[in-house]
């Protein structure tokens, strides 16, 4: 057999790095006695090469002549002592934690596990290579042309949360071979739709290479959402029109370039809190066999077991310098090499646990703060995990924005008619100052959302009181029961015209609240044209029509789509809805102030008005002449002023437009009770101060007062 030439190479960068002549390989393991690099031919034949050097626990070597497209993996020789947290097993082919591409998928077989199913204490020495995906050496070079990050300021950002596969699987204009892929997302018809909505950033559900859980596959399902990562630098191969030999990297880059050309940022939903290897009974695919104790949080009392703050069996060890290095190297790679514009961190509180408590000063936050690359992109936290004390909305450091779960809950409660929601609704509408101001943060720290991938769609939120997850195969036990939804009188689809009208109005109310709130709005893909999941609020395993967008709705629900486009356009044109600082209200000597709360009668709200537990209606005055922040060149910003007449009561009410200091004529702009033209492109005839305005139950009206010429 031909003896391959092996040079010492370098310990950095980690992973497989092609330099035009050959490829350097390096992998970290503090517990290994020996590391073998395994090269695979097109026929699947395996060649094993012992990495010749180790520096600082990084095993490395350089192979001249190894080119992009080469498939590879590792075998790590070392102790297998589960009670001490050591789980090396050279019978298991391991993926490279720094792999930039993965080919194939895991084929579930007992060989993937380091123990025998019949005897969990017995070592399983079956070779896992025939059932494992393989890493691929990639060509890093790509013609980015004149690509530049859009760098949209937070206050002007509109986020669209989407799934690469689900967004395009049923799009009629996307060629069939490109549906469900990065190329499909980059198709001009898809980008035109995003641009027509006024979207400035698309937040993609996980695109890091992931593995569906064994139990799901056994039930004939899959992990559709992708929150089960196994390779943090590799774009998921199943989302590529051509996922062989590393082409998915080039396809992903082309997608980013196309979106940037349209002025749309790319934000990745990243899962650094756990991996696809699960708990101690899970498979050995990568991290577990390389250095279990460095990559995972283990129980101090019995290191066989993993600490689980994620509900997924394990937690990545963000206290370990090597695990932290992997996270940071991965983040920098996606920014510098893949040109993405930001990240949404799944269960981010799990990354902030030093010992057990969530710590705002943890090493993870320190590294982010000082990093010259990562600190300059958009950083969005899902500010909770499933561990004790894990709900941390409002507690992340100043660089961070957060998915504001309190916004979602409060807005849902308000519009479904819950009592005592008015004061908190007012706070959420104006940027959640109670959550973010004390830590020196601003309204843009709040990522506002009413719906997201996890839960009901907008249409289902107004059509179902209860979840309907039977298709998931878990007897409807999965998914939250705290939906804060209201079916408007009938569970599920109905032909009752009154209920259909009410549901349409409720959708417009929720969307209007979202886009006219201070902070950063995030919309779930498909909500713009009424997508439904049939009441499934946990469609994580539904890779089918339940989750894929039905683009025929863009025609049948064209009125809703037109409304959303007009609503986003209204927001983008008026700085008063995009404040960078919190409202001050009415300060002494401040005239009308920048924000005034009024009763439906047009009088300023008193303390007693706020304390009325059954209050569901109010008027909000937004003063476009009192914007305190300056424009990009130091200029004063002046906008029109607006009145929001909000009636969440089930009965119609007559509002009175304010007079006195708020005098002047008011032009009607929006009425969510109007089914034919809820948002006017041209304002209606002006109304004088103190005019009586009938407002339908559960609706919003918006009035505009033009700025002085």
Secondary structure per residue as TSV (DSSP state, phi and psi in degrees):
chain	resnum	aa	ss	phi	psi
A	1	X	-	360.0	138.0
A	2	X	-	-62.7	129.1
A	3	X	-	-86.9	118.7
A	4	X	-	-75.8	140.8
A	5	X	-	-75.9	131.1
A	6	X	-	-128.9	125.0
A	7	X	B	-103.1	164.2
A	8	X	-	-61.8	-40.2
A	9	X	-	69.9	-163.7
A	10	X	-	-126.1	155.2
A	11	X	S	-81.7	-13.0
A	12	X	-	-138.8	139.4
A	13	X	S	-78.3	155.5
A	14	X	-	-71.0	156.5
A	15	X	E	98.7	-158.6
A	16	X	E	-110.3	121.7
A	17	X	E	-125.4	112.8
A	18	X	E	-87.6	132.5
A	19	X	-	-113.2	12.1
A	20	X	S	99.4	-17.5
A	21	X	S	-119.0	-42.5
A	22	X	E	-157.3	-168.9
A	23	X	E	-131.2	131.6
A	24	X	E	-93.5	138.9
A	25	X	E	-121.5	136.0
A	26	X	E	-150.8	142.6
A	27	X	E	-148.1	139.4
A	28	X	E	-87.2	135.6
A	29	X	-	-160.8	117.2
A	30	X	S	-80.5	-18.6
A	31	X	S	-103.6	-5.9
A	32	X	E	-72.2	146.4
A	33	X	E	-95.5	-28.6
A	34	X	E	-160.7	144.0
A	35	X	E	-125.3	128.7
A	36	X	E	-107.0	129.9
A	37	X	E	-86.5	128.9
A	38	X	E	-113.3	116.9
A	39	X	E	-102.0	137.9
A	40	X	E	-119.1	134.0
A	41	X	-	-82.0	175.1
A	42	X	T	-61.3	-28.5
A	43	X	T	-84.2	-6.5
A	44	X	-	98.1	-0.6
A	45	X	-	-65.5	139.6
A	46	X	E	-108.0	134.9
A	47	X	E	-119.2	125.3
A	48	X	E	-105.2	133.0
A	49	X	E	-131.3	123.0
A	50	X	E	-73.9	124.6
A	51	X	-	-64.8	127.0
A	52	X	-	-82.2	-18.0
A	53	X	E	-127.1	153.3
A	54	X	E	-142.9	125.5
A	55	X	E	-133.7	122.4
A	56	X	T	56.7	39.3
A	57	X	T	67.8	15.0
A	58	X	E	-105.5	119.0
A	59	X	E	-92.1	132.8
A	60	X	E	-151.5	161.0
A	61	X	E	-168.8	161.7
A	62	X	E	-126.2	133.1
A	63	X	E	-119.0	105.6
A	64	X	E	-61.0	142.6
A	65	X	T	85.4	-7.6
A	66	X	-	-80.2	123.0
A	67	X	-	-113.3	167.9
A	68	X	T	-55.3	142.8
A	69	X	T	100.8	-14.8
A	70	X	-	-66.8	128.8
A	71	X	E	-89.4	142.7
A	72	X	E	-155.7	170.1
A	73	X	E	-163.6	-174.0
A	74	X	E	-129.9	153.8
A	75	X	E	-126.0	129.0
A	76	X	E	-111.9	120.7
A	77	X	E	-93.8	132.0
A	78	X	E	173.7	-170.7
A	79	X	-	-72.5	141.2
A	80	X	E	-115.2	92.2
A	81	X	E	-135.8	81.0
A	82	X	G	-53.6	-34.5
A	83	X	G	-63.1	-24.1
A	84	X	G	-99.4	5.8
A	85	X	T	79.6	16.1
A	86	X	E	-104.2	124.2
A	87	X	E	-136.7	40.9
A	88	X	-	-71.9	141.3
A	89	X	-	-158.5	99.9
A	90	X	T	-65.6	-8.4
A	91	X	T	-73.1	-13.2
A	92	X	S	-102.0	120.1
A	93	X	-	-71.6	132.9
A	94	X	B	-117.7	138.6
A	95	X	-	-73.3	149.0
A	96	X	-	-75.9	122.4
A	97	X	T	-57.2	-23.3
A	98	X	T	-104.1	16.8
A	99	X	-	-59.8	136.0
A	100	X	S	-96.5	-8.7
A	101	X	-	-157.4	148.0
A	102	X	E	-129.8	136.5
A	103	X	E	-113.7	136.8
A	104	X	S	84.9	-174.8
A	105	X	-	-142.3	163.0
A	106	X	-	-69.0	132.5
A	107	X	-	-103.9	112.5
A	108	X	-	-66.2	120.8
A	109	X	-	-152.5	153.4
A	110	X	G	-58.6	-24.3
A	111	X	G	-63.0	-21.7
A	112	X	G	-73.1	-11.7
A	113	X	S	-104.6	146.2
A	114	X	S	-87.0	7.7
A	115	X	E	-135.2	161.7
A	116	X	E	-83.1	135.4
A	117	X	T	-59.5	-34.4
A	118	X	T	-80.7	-16.5
A	119	X	E	-150.5	89.5
A	120	X	E	-59.7	-15.5
A	121	X	E	-89.5	-3.8
A	122	X	E	-99.5	130.8
A	123	X	E	-66.4	134.3
A	124	X	-	-98.5	113.4
A	125	X	-	-101.7	15.6
A	126	X	-	-68.9	140.7
A	127	X	-	-72.4	125.8
A	128	X	-	-91.3	-8.4
A	129	X	G	-55.0	-41.0
A	130	X	G	-63.1	-17.4
A	131	X	G	-109.1	2.0
A	132	X	S	-102.0	144.2
A	133	X	-	-66.4	165.8
A	134	X	E	-122.4	148.2
A	135	X	E	-73.0	157.9
A	136	X	E	-131.8	131.3
A	137	X	-	-68.9	132.8
A	138	X	-	-114.3	155.5
A	139	X	-	-86.3	115.3
A	140	X	-	-79.3	-9.3
A	141	X	-	-81.6	137.7
A	142	X	-	-153.9	140.3
A	143	X	-	-85.1	94.6
A	144	X	-	-78.2	-11.1
A	145	X	T	61.1	-128.4
A	146	X	T	-101.0	23.8
A	147	X	-	-55.8	133.0
A	148	X	-	-138.1	142.5
A	149	X	-	-66.6	135.5
A	150	X	-	-61.4	-32.6
A	151	X	-	50.9	47.9
A	152	X	-	-65.7	127.9
A	153	X	-	-59.9	149.1
A	154	X	G	-54.6	-42.4
A	155	X	G	-69.4	-15.7
A	156	X	G	-104.0	7.1
A	157	X	-	-85.4	137.6
A	158	X	E	-126.3	116.6
A	159	X	E	-99.4	140.2
A	160	X	E	-121.9	109.8
A	161	X	E	-84.4	126.9
A	162	X	E	-146.4	163.6
A	163	X	-	-112.3	128.5
A	164	X	H	-52.3	-47.2
A	165	X	H	-74.9	-49.3
A	166	X	H	-64.9	-28.6
A	167	X	H	-66.5	-35.0
A	168	X	H	-119.8	-1.4
A	169	X	T	-60.6	-27.7
A	170	X	T	-119.6	18.7
A	171	X	-	-79.8	119.8
A	172	X	T	-66.5	-25.0
A	173	X	T	-86.4	-13.4
A	174	X	S	-86.9	127.3
A	175	X	-	-54.7	143.2
A	176	X	G	-55.3	-37.8
A	177	X	G	-68.6	-17.9
A	178	X	G	-102.8	-5.4
A	179	X	T	-67.1	137.8
A	180	X	T	79.2	17.4
A	181	X	S	-128.2	170.8
A	182	X	H	-60.8	-39.7
A	183	X	H	-63.3	-37.8
A	184	X	H	-64.6	-39.6
A	185	X	H	-66.3	-30.7
A	186	X	T	-82.7	-0.5
A	187	X	S	-62.7	140.4
A	188	X	H	-54.3	-35.1
A	189	X	H	-66.6	-36.5
A	190	X	H	-71.9	-44.1
A	191	X	H	-65.2	-36.8
A	192	X	H	-62.9	-38.8
A	193	X	H	-62.8	-46.1
A	194	X	H	-61.7	-43.3
A	195	X	H	-64.9	-38.8
A	196	X	H	-66.0	-26.4
A	197	X	H	-77.8	-17.0
A	198	X	T	85.3	17.0
A	199	X	-	-66.5	133.6
A	200	X	-	-108.6	-12.9
A	201	X	E	-150.7	135.7
A	202	X	E	-106.9	125.5
A	203	X	E	-101.3	110.1
A	204	X	E	-89.9	129.2
A	205	X	S	-59.5	164.0
A	206	X	-	-46.1	128.9
A	207	X	-	-117.4	-2.7
A	208	X	E	-64.6	146.0
A	209	X	E	-53.4	127.6
A	210	X	E	-131.8	168.8
A	211	X	-	-129.0	127.2
A	212	X	-	-66.7	144.2
A	213	X	-	-66.9	146.9
A	214	X	H	-56.8	-43.9
A	215	X	H	-63.8	-36.7
A	216	X	H	-67.2	-45.9
A	217	X	H	-61.3	-38.2
A	218	X	H	-63.5	-26.4
A	219	X	T	-90.4	6.6
A	220	X	T	78.9	18.3
A	221	X	-	-116.4	-171.9
A	222	X	-	-152.9	167.8
A	223	X	-	-86.6	89.2
A	224	X	S	-70.4	-40.2
A	225	X	S	-66.1	-36.6
A	226	X	-	93.6	14.2
A	227	X	-	-82.8	59.1
A	228	X	-	-154.6	60.6
A	229	X	E	-70.2	146.6
A	230	X	E	-128.5	-16.2
A	231	X	E	-144.7	113.8
A	232	X	E	-85.0	-5.1
A	233	X	E	-114.6	2.3
A	234	X	E	-109.8	126.1
A	235	X	E	-68.7	138.0
A	236	X	-	-57.0	126.2
A	237	X	G	-70.7	-28.1
A	238	X	G	-71.2	-11.5
A	239	X	G	-94.4	11.4
A	240	X	S	-107.0	138.5
A	241	X	S	-60.9	-32.7
A	242	X	S	-131.3	100.7
A	243	X	-	-97.6	21.1
A	244	X	S	-99.7	147.6
A	245	X	T	53.9	30.5
A	246	X	T	85.9	6.3
A	247	X	H	-64.1	-19.0
A	248	X	H	-61.2	-27.1
A	249	X	H	-65.8	-47.0
A	250	X	H	-64.3	-39.5
A	251	X	H	-66.9	-38.9
A	252	X	H	-63.9	-44.9
A	253	X	H	-61.5	-40.3
A	254	X	H	-63.2	-36.2
A	255	X	H	-63.1	-47.1
A	256	X	H	-61.1	-44.1
A	257	X	H	-59.7	-42.2
A	258	X	H	-66.4	-41.1
A	259	X	H	-66.8	-40.5
A	260	X	H	-62.2	-38.2
A	261	X	H	-59.6	-28.7
A	262	X	T	-90.3	4.4
A	263	X	T	78.4	20.5
A	264	X	-	-107.8	124.7
A	265	X	E	-78.1	157.6
A	266	X	E	-117.4	117.9
A	267	X	E	-113.9	132.1
A	268	X	E	-103.3	134.4
A	269	X	E	-81.8	114.0
A	270	X	E	-116.0	146.3
A	271	X	-	-121.2	75.3
A	272	X	-	-91.2	7.1
A	273	X	S	-87.6	-26.1
A	274	X	-	-154.6	172.5
A	275	X	-	-125.4	178.2
A	276	X	T	-76.1	-2.9
A	277	X	T	-80.5	-9.9
A	278	X	-	66.1	-157.1
A	279	X	S	-81.3	-166.4
A	280	X	T	-63.7	-15.5
A	281	X	T	-97.1	8.2
A	282	X	S	-83.2	178.8
A	283	X	-	-75.0	163.4
A	284	X	-	-106.7	101.3
A	285	X	S	-114.3	-29.8
A	286	X	S	-161.6	-89.4
A	287	X	H	-57.2	-41.9
A	288	X	H	-59.9	-42.3
A	289	X	H	-83.0	-17.2
A	290	X	H	-84.9	-51.9
A	291	X	H	-166.6	81.6
A	292	X	H	-52.9	-46.6
A	293	X	H	-73.9	-25.3
A	294	X	H	-78.4	-34.0
A	295	X	H	-92.6	-19.2
A	296	X	B	-125.6	149.5
A	297	X	-	-76.0	125.1
A	298	X	B	-116.4	154.2
A	299	X	-	-68.0	130.0
A	300	X	S	-65.2	-35.0
A	301	X	S	-72.4	-35.3
A	302	X	-	-149.3	103.0
A	303	X	T	-78.6	9.2
A	304	X	T	-68.1	-28.3
A	305	X	S	-104.5	150.0
A	306	X	B	-96.7	142.7
A	307	X	-	-73.5	138.3
A	308	X	-	-128.6	98.5
A	309	X	S	-98.7	6.1
A	310	X	S	-116.3	-14.9
A	311	X	S	77.2	10.8
A	312	X	S	-119.2	11.1
A	313	X	S	102.6	-28.8
A	314	X	-	-147.3	169.1
A	315	X	-	-134.3	130.1
A	316	X	B	-62.5	142.9
A	317	X	-	-86.2	85.3
A	318	X	T	-74.5	3.9
A	319	X	T	-91.3	-16.2
A	320	X	S	-83.2	130.8
A	321	X	H	-62.1	-29.5
A	322	X	H	-77.4	-37.2
A	323	X	H	-67.7	-39.8
A	324	X	H	-63.8	-39.2
A	325	X	H	-61.7	-42.1
A	326	X	H	-59.2	-46.1
A	327	X	H	-59.7	-49.5
A	328	X	H	-68.1	-41.6
A	329	X	H	-62.5	-38.7
A	330	X	H	-63.5	-48.4
A	331	X	H	-59.3	-46.2
A	332	X	H	-63.4	-38.6
A	333	X	H	-59.5	-45.2
A	334	X	H	-67.9	-28.8
A	335	X	H	-80.2	-50.8
A	336	X	H	-77.1	-40.5
A	337	X	T	-96.3	-33.9
A	338	X	T	-103.5	-6.7
A	339	X	-	65.4	26.7
A	340	X	-	-75.9	162.8
A	341	X	-	-110.3	-1.7
A	342	X	E	169.7	178.4
A	343	X	E	-142.3	143.8
A	344	X	E	-111.5	118.4
A	345	X	E	-92.5	112.0
A	346	X	T	-64.5	135.3
A	347	X	T	43.2	53.4
A	348	X	G	-63.3	-24.9
A	349	X	G	-60.4	-29.1
A	350	X	G	-64.4	-28.2
A	351	X	G	-77.2	-15.7
A	352	X	G	-99.1	8.6
A	353	X	B	-87.1	114.7
A	354	X	S	-81.1	-64.2
A	355	X	S	-98.9	-74.0
A	356	X	S	-130.6	-37.2
A	357	X	S	-75.5	152.0
A	358	X	B	-73.3	129.3
A	359	X	-	-124.9	118.9
A	360	X	T	-65.4	-18.6
A	361	X	T	-105.3	25.4
A	362	X	-	-67.5	164.2
A	363	X	H	-58.5	-35.7
A	364	X	H	-59.3	-47.7
A	365	X	H	-67.2	-36.1
A	366	X	H	-61.6	-43.4
A	367	X	H	-65.0	-42.7
A	368	X	H	-61.6	-45.0
A	369	X	H	-59.4	-40.7
A	370	X	H	-93.0	-6.1
A	371	X	-	-76.2	124.3
A	372	X	T	-70.7	-15.5
A	373	X	T	-97.1	-56.4
A	374	X	G	-69.0	-32.0
A	375	X	G	-67.7	-11.6
A	376	X	G	-102.2	1.5
A	377	X	S	-108.3	174.0
A	378	X	E	-72.8	128.3
A	379	X	E	-121.8	114.7
A	380	X	E	-121.0	125.9
A	381	X	E	-101.8	136.4
A	382	X	-	-85.0	101.9
A	383	X	-	-85.1	49.5
A	384	X	-	-158.3	161.9
A	385	X	-	-140.3	-170.3
A	386	X	S	-97.9	2.3
A	387	X	S	-81.7	172.0
A	388	X	T	-62.5	135.5
A	389	X	T	69.4	20.0
A	390	X	-	-81.5	-13.2
A	391	X	-	-83.4	106.6
A	392	X	-	-124.4	33.7
A	393	X	T	-60.2	125.2
A	394	X	T	93.2	-3.7
A	395	X	-	-110.3	10.6
A	396	X	S	-85.7	159.6
A	397	X	-	-67.3	169.1
A	398	X	T	-58.2	-33.1
A	399	X	T	-65.0	-20.2
A	400	X	-	-93.3	147.7
A	401	X	E	-106.4	167.5
A	402	X	E	-138.3	142.2
A	403	X	E	-62.7	114.8
A	404	X	-	-88.1	89.4
A	405	X	H	-62.5	-28.8
A	406	X	H	-70.3	-32.8
A	407	X	H	-60.9	-51.7
A	408	X	H	-53.9	-49.6
A	409	X	H	-66.7	-41.3
A	410	X	H	-67.9	-44.8
A	411	X	H	-64.8	-40.8
A	412	X	H	-62.4	-45.3
A	413	X	H	-60.7	-43.6
A	414	X	H	-61.4	-46.5
A	415	X	H	-81.1	-15.4
A	416	X	H	-91.4	-0.1
A	417	X	T	95.0	19.0
A	418	X	-	-66.9	147.2
A	419	X	T	-77.7	157.3
A	420	X	T	62.2	26.5
A	421	X	-	-96.5	-9.5
A	422	X	H	-62.9	-50.5
A	423	X	H	-60.2	-43.3
A	424	X	H	-69.9	-35.3
A	425	X	H	-58.8	-42.1
A	426	X	H	-62.1	-39.7
A	427	X	H	-66.1	-42.7
A	428	X	H	-67.1	-36.9
A	429	X	H	-62.5	-30.6
A	430	X	T	-106.4	20.4
A	431	X	T	104.3	5.8
A	432	X	-	57.7	53.6
A	433	X	H	-59.7	-32.0
A	434	X	H	-64.4	-24.5
A	435	X	H	-92.2	-32.3
A	436	X	H	-117.3	-19.0
A	437	X	T	-70.2	-37.7
A	438	X	T	-64.2	-27.5
A	439	X	T	-93.1	13.7
A	440	X	T	78.5	15.2
A	441	X	-	-95.5	171.4
A	442	X	-	-122.4	177.1
A	443	X	G	-55.0	-30.8
A	444	X	G	-71.0	-5.6
A	445	X	G	-66.8	-18.1
A	446	X	E	-96.5	112.0
A	447	X	E	-86.0	106.3
A	448	X	E	-84.9	134.4
A	449	X	-	-152.9	148.7
A	450	X	S	-105.5	-33.6
A	451	X	-	-134.9	155.1
A	452	X	-	-150.0	-176.6
A	453	X	S	-57.8	-31.6
A	454	X	S	-93.0	93.2
A	455	X	S	132.2	-164.5
A	456	X	-	-71.2	149.0
A	457	X	-	-71.7	171.9
A	458	X	H	-61.1	-45.2
A	459	X	H	-63.8	-41.0
A	460	X	H	-68.6	-29.3
A	461	X	H	-62.1	-30.0
A	462	X	T	-104.0	9.5
A	463	X	T	-123.0	-10.5
A	464	X	-	-137.1	135.9
A	465	X	S	-86.8	-27.2
A	466	X	S	-130.5	156.1
A	467	X	-	-71.9	154.1
A	468	X	-	-136.3	78.8
A	469	X	-	-106.6	23.7
A	470	X	G	-56.4	-33.4
A	471	X	G	-64.2	-16.2
A	472	X	G	-77.6	-10.6
A	473	X	S	77.2	21.6
A	474	X	S	-122.1	28.1
A	475	X	T	54.9	33.3
A	476	X	T	63.3	21.3
A	477	X	-	-86.8	-22.7
A	478	X	S	-80.4	163.2
A	479	X	S	82.5	153.1
A	480	X	-	-71.7	150.9
A	481	X	S	-97.3	-7.0
A	482	X	-	-95.3	70.7
A	483	X	-	-87.5	-23.5
A	484	X	-	51.3	41.8
A	485	X	-	-106.3	171.0
A	486	X	-	-150.2	128.0
A	487	X	-	-85.1	1.7
A	488	X	T	66.4	15.9
A	489	X	T	123.5	-21.3
A	490	X	S	-139.3	136.8
A	491	X	S	-79.8	118.7
A	492	X	S	84.6	-163.5
A	493	X	-	-59.3	146.8
A	494	X	-	-153.4	155.0
A	495	X	-	-103.7	1.9
A	496	X	-	-62.6	115.9
A	497	X	H	-62.9	-34.7
A	498	X	H	-65.1	-43.3
A	499	X	H	-69.8	-39.1
A	500	X	H	-60.2	-42.4
A	501	X	H	-66.0	-41.8
A	502	X	H	-64.4	-42.4
A	503	X	H	-62.6	-40.7
A	504	X	H	-61.2	-41.6
A	505	X	H	-65.2	-41.4
A	506	X	H	-64.8	-37.6
A	507	X	H	-62.4	-43.9
A	508	X	H	-66.3	-35.7
A	509	X	H	-62.8	-45.4
A	510	X	H	-66.9	-41.4
A	511	X	H	-66.9	-41.2
A	512	X	H	-61.8	-45.4
A	513	X	H	-58.5	-44.4
A	514	X	H	-60.5	-49.9
A	515	X	H	-83.9	-12.9
A	516	X	H	-104.4	6.9
A	517	X	S	-84.1	150.7
A	518	X	S	-74.0	147.2
A	519	X	S	117.6	-162.8
A	520	X	E	-111.4	115.2
A	521	X	E	-78.0	140.1
A	522	X	E	-127.6	127.6
A	523	X	E	-113.2	139.9
A	524	X	E	-78.7	133.8
A	525	X	T	-58.4	136.5
A	526	X	T	93.3	-20.8
A	527	X	G	-63.3	-23.6
A	528	X	G	-69.4	-17.8
A	529	X	G	-133.4	29.1
A	530	X	T	79.6	33.2
A	531	X	-	-60.6	142.4
A	532	X	-	-126.7	149.4
A	533	X	-	-112.2	19.5
A	534	X	T	63.4	28.4
A	535	X	T	87.1	3.2
A	536	X	-	-76.9	119.9
A	537	X	S	-105.5	13.8
A	538	X	-	-151.3	61.3
A	539	X	-	-83.6	35.6
A	540	X	T	-63.6	-23.0
A	541	X	T	-113.2	13.7
A	542	X	-	-105.8	86.6
A	543	X	-	-90.8	71.4
A	544	X	S	-163.5	-165.0
A	545	X	T	-62.9	-17.4
A	546	X	T	-60.3	-41.3
A	547	X	T	-101.5	-27.8
A	548	X	S	-72.9	139.9
A	549	X	-	-65.8	131.4
A	550	X	-	-93.1	100.7
A	551	X	T	-74.1	-9.4
A	552	X	T	-67.0	-21.8
A	553	X	H	-65.4	-23.4
A	554	X	H	-60.9	-23.9
A	555	X	H	-92.3	-47.4
A	556	X	H	-70.1	-24.8
A	557	X	T	-114.7	38.2
A	558	X	H	-63.2	-30.8
A	559	X	H	-64.3	-40.7
A	560	X	H	-66.8	-41.5
A	561	X	H	-62.1	-43.4
A	562	X	H	-62.4	-39.9
A	563	X	H	-62.5	-44.8
A	564	X	H	-63.3	-44.1
A	565	X	H	-59.4	-43.8
A	566	X	H	-67.5	-35.9
A	567	X	H	-66.4	-44.9
A	568	X	H	-65.4	-38.3
A	569	X	H	-63.6	-41.1
A	570	X	H	-58.9	-46.6
A	571	X	H	-60.6	-45.8
A	572	X	H	-67.7	-24.3
A	573	X	H	-86.4	-11.8
A	574	X	-	-125.7	108.8
A	575	X	G	-58.5	-22.1
A	576	X	G	-65.5	-20.9
A	577	X	G	-95.4	1.6
A	578	X	S	-129.1	45.9
A	579	X	-	-66.8	138.2
A	580	X	S	-90.7	-15.3
A	581	X	S	-123.8	160.3
A	582	X	-	-71.5	150.7
A	583	X	-	-62.2	146.7
A	584	X	-	-94.8	-20.2
A	585	X	-	80.0	-153.0
A	586	X	S	-97.4	104.6
A	587	X	-	-93.6	155.3
A	588	X	T	-56.3	133.2
A	589	X	T	71.3	14.5
A	590	X	-	-101.8	9.7
A	591	X	T	64.5	-129.8
A	592	X	T	-75.8	-16.2
A	593	X	-	76.4	177.7
A	594	X	S	-96.3	-16.1
A	595	X	E	-148.5	130.0
A	596	X	E	-135.5	133.1
A	597	X	E	-95.1	129.5
A	598	X	E	-125.9	150.7
A	599	X	-	-74.9	166.2
A	600	X	T	-57.1	-19.4
A	601	X	T	-85.0	0.6
A	602	X	S	86.6	13.5
A	603	X	S	-105.8	151.2
A	604	X	B	-63.2	139.7
A	605	X	-	-66.6	136.8
A	606	X	-	-99.5	171.0
A	607	X	H	-59.1	-37.7
A	608	X	H	-65.3	-36.0
A	609	X	H	-62.4	-39.4
A	610	X	H	-69.4	-29.7
A	611	X	H	-86.3	-3.6
A	612	X	-	-71.6	112.2
A	613	X	T	-63.6	-20.9
A	614	X	T	-103.1	5.4
A	615	X	-	-67.8	128.2
A	616	X	-	-133.0	10.9
A	617	X	E	-138.6	143.3
A	618	X	E	-164.8	166.5
A	619	X	E	-116.2	137.1
A	620	X	E	-116.1	125.1
A	621	X	E	-103.9	121.8
A	622	X	E	-113.0	116.4
A	623	X	-	-92.6	108.5
A	624	X	T	-72.8	-12.2
A	625	X	T	-91.5	-1.5
A	626	X	-	-119.6	28.2
A	627	X	-	-72.8	123.8
A	628	X	-	-86.8	-28.6
A	629	X	S	-77.6	157.0
A	630	X	B	-99.4	162.8
A	631	X	-	-75.5	177.6
A	632	X	T	-62.0	-22.1
A	633	X	T	-110.3	22.4
A	634	X	S	81.3	7.1
A	635	X	-	-79.0	154.2
A	636	X	B	-72.9	138.0
A	637	X	-	-100.2	124.9
A	638	X	-	-126.6	134.9
A	639	X	-	-132.6	171.8
A	640	X	-	-63.6	160.2
A	641	X	E	-101.7	154.0
A	642	X	E	-134.8	149.1
A	643	X	E	-117.5	128.7
A	644	X	E	-107.5	117.4
A	645	X	E	-99.1	107.1
A	646	X	E	-112.0	119.2
A	647	X	E	-125.5	96.3
A	648	X	-	-90.7	3.0
A	649	X	S	-73.5	152.2
A	650	X	S	-75.6	-14.0
A	651	X	S	-101.7	152.9
A	652	X	-	-64.5	149.6
A	653	X	E	-137.3	154.4
A	654	X	E	-103.6	117.8
A	655	X	E	-93.8	156.0
A	656	X	E	-117.7	124.1
A	657	X	-	-65.8	139.5
A	658	X	-	-68.3	152.1
A	659	X	-	-116.1	-151.5
A	660	X	G	59.6	-127.6
A	661	X	G	-62.6	-21.0
A	662	X	G	-96.8	14.0
A	663	X	-	-62.3	176.4
A	664	X	S	112.9	164.2
A	665	X	-	-84.0	151.9
A	666	X	E	-124.6	130.1
A	667	X	E	-98.7	125.4
A	668	X	E	-67.8	133.1
A	669	X	E	-116.5	-40.0
A	670	X	E	-144.5	146.1
A	671	X	E	-146.9	107.5
A	672	X	T	-68.1	-10.2
A	673	X	T	-84.1	-10.0
A	674	X	-	-84.3	113.9
A	675	X	S	-81.3	-21.1
A	676	X	S	-92.6	-40.7
A	677	X	-	-144.8	73.0
A	678	X	S	-65.5	-29.1
A	679	X	B	-125.3	113.8
A	680	X	-	-78.7	136.3
A	681	X	S	-73.0	-33.2
A	682	X	S	-118.0	126.0
A	683	X	-	-57.6	149.4
A	684	X	-	-77.0	-179.7
A	685	X	-	-57.7	140.3
A	686	X	E	-70.3	149.9
A	687	X	E	-113.7	139.8
A	688	X	-	-76.8	165.6
A	689	X	T	-55.8	150.6
A	690	X	T	66.8	17.3
A	691	X	-	-69.4	145.4
A	692	X	E	-86.8	129.8
A	693	X	E	-125.2	113.1
A	694	X	E	-71.9	130.2
A	695	X	E	-122.7	120.4
A	696	X	-	-62.2	146.6
A	697	X	S	-56.0	139.7
A	698	X	S	54.5	65.7
A	699	X	E	-157.8	167.1
A	700	X	E	-127.7	138.6
A	701	X	E	-119.8	144.0
A	702	X	E	-123.2	132.4
A	703	X	E	-121.8	146.3
A	704	X	E	-121.6	138.4
A	705	X	E	-117.0	111.1
A	706	X	-	-57.8	146.1
A	707	X	-	-64.5	153.3
A	708	X	-	-61.5	138.7
A	709	X	-	-72.7	360.0
